[in-house]
C-alpha cells in the first residue's frame, strides 16, 4: 500500500530512517514537505550535489525527532498506538494530526457544534479569523490590494494562527496549577 | 462483593451515595418502564449516546501515571453530576472491584470491555436508574454514556448535553478551536460523540439480506458491530450501528439524521422483510418461533450463543404478534440475565459457561 506523507495526504516519495540512542524512527514525506524540511533540495539534484552539500556542511548528518515537549510522544508513536499522549500533542503536531483527522473524517477538518464556555472567546476569534482569511483571499483574487492590506492588518492584530489561540488555553491551565509535571 | 460494596474511590463526591449498599437491579437494563412500550422496540433493542471528554492539564490515560489517573478520578468524583444523576449516583471503584462484578457492569452496558480488564486507577458513576454512567479513565478521562430502550436518541441527547454543560462548571475540558473536543484517539475529535442503536434484524438474516444493511452502513459512514459494541461479535441477529464521523457536523445534526433518517431506514428494511416472510410462508416462521420456545422450555444444557439465538427468535415472534404467551419485556430481560455474570448472580453458579444452570434458569423463567 502506498505510504502517505506524515504531514499531508499526498503520497510519500521521500523516506528516511533515523536511529538515535538505539531507537529507530521513520519519516515519510511528499516532495513538497521533504523540501520544506531540508531533506531534498528543489531543482536539479543528484549524488554529486548531495556530496557537495555535505562537504559544505549544509546537509545535517542527523536530525532530532520531533516530540511533544509536554508528554514526549512522537508522531510515529501516535500513529503506532492510534492515540495522542496529551491535549497539547494536537498543538505540536497540528499539521500531521490535522491531515490524519481529515482523512478519517471523510474530508471534514473544522469542528462545528458545542464548545465549553471557557473556549467561547477562542471559538469566536477563530471564526472571525476564518472569515477574514476568506475575505483576504477574495480581495487578492480581485486585485483589491488596498482592501487586502487592511484585512491583513486586522488578521495580524488578531494574533495569527488558530493554534496560537489554543496556546492561550494551555497557559491559563498551567498558571492554575494544572497537574502536568 | 457487589459493586456497591466496593465503595467510593474517595474524595468526598458532591452528590454520590457510595455506601448505599443497594444491589444493582438485575432485571433492569433495556426496559425501564414495562407499562409503556418504547418507540420502535420491535426492531430497536436500545439507543445509546456517548461523549468523550478529557481534562485540560493532564496527559491522556495511555500516557498518564497512576497518581495522575487517581487525581483525575478524584476531580471527577468531586464534580457535581446533574441530570440523570440527581436521583442518586453510585460510584464504583473499578480497580478494587471483583472480576465477576466488573463483568456484571459490562453485561449491563455500563462499562466497556477494555474497562473491565484494565489495571490502572479508574471508576464509574452510575445513575440510580442505570440509564446513565460516567466511566473515568477509560480511553479518555471521561466517557459519558446514556442508554434508553427502543429508539429514543433525541431525548437522550437533550439529557446528555445538560449533563455535559453541568460538568463544565466543575471541570475544564480540553478543546481546540479547529479540532473541537480533544480525545486520545484522533479519530474521535470534534463532537467526541458516538451515537448507536442496537438493532434486532432477524428477518433480514433469514432472507439473507443483511448485505443491504452492510451496504447502507458503508454509504452512510456507519460502523456495524456486535452485541456489546466495539470488538464483539453479532449474536442472535443483534447489530449495533453507530456514527463514525464526529467532526464537521454539529451534535444536533448528527442526532437528527441518525434518529430520523438512518435508523428508520434499517427499521423499514427489517419490517419489510418480516412482512415478506409472513406473506411467503407464515407456517414456517411460526414453526421456527415455537421450536425455539420448545427448546428453551425443555432443554437441559444451554450455551450463551444458543440462548441468545433462540431468544432472538422468540423476540421476532413477540414483536410480530405471532407469539403472545411470552411478553417482549421478559425476552429482553432474559437476554441480559442469561449472560455469565448475571447468571452467576441469579443462580449462585460459578462464573463461566455453566450450561446446566442457564438451561434451568431459562426453563423456570418461561414456565
Interface residues (C-beta under 8 A of the other chain):
Chain A: X70 X71 X73 X78 X81 X82 X83 X84 X85 X86 X87 X90 X91 X97 X98 X100 X101 X104 X105 X106 X107 X108 X109 X110 X111 X112 X113 X114 X115 X116 X117 X118 X119 X122 X123 X125 X126 X162 X163 X165 X166 X169 X170 X173 X174 X176 X178 X179 X180
Chain B: X54 X56 X57 X58 X59 X60 X62 X63 X68 X71 X139 X161 X164 X168 X172 X173 X174 X175 X176 X177 X178 X179 X180 X181 X182 X184 X185 X186 X187 X189 X190 X191 X221 X245 X246 X247 X248 X249 X250 X251 X252
